[in-house]
Amino acid sequence: MLTLDVNMQGMDGVRFLRQLMRLNPLPVVMISGLSTEGADALQAIAAGAIHYIPKHTTSGLPLPAYRELVVNKVRAAAYSPVTAIG
């Protein structure tokens, strides 16, 4: 189980996710401050992420609710079946 940010130095998170899923597939929850929906979310899910959630600063949720959201998504992803993509 891995949480991964869309923004990474040297390689964007979606590109890293694609390589990860090809070489060593595992459940991934993608977290990003870029947007709450749209292109990044669709690319992350298409690349193999189990869930996509915005960072707390862009989610609009109070911290306790955000914490619960992240915990629930990570737990759900940990039990999700994963297969190699590409």
GIWORA-V799721 format. One record per helix or strand of 3 or more residues. SS is the DSSP state (H for helix, E for strand). FROM is the first residue (numbers start at 1). TO is the last residue. If there is no record, write none. Layout:
SS/FROM/TO + SS/FROM/TO
//
This chain:
E/2/5 + H/13/23 + E/28/32 + H/39/47 + E/51/54 + H/56/59 + H/63/78
//
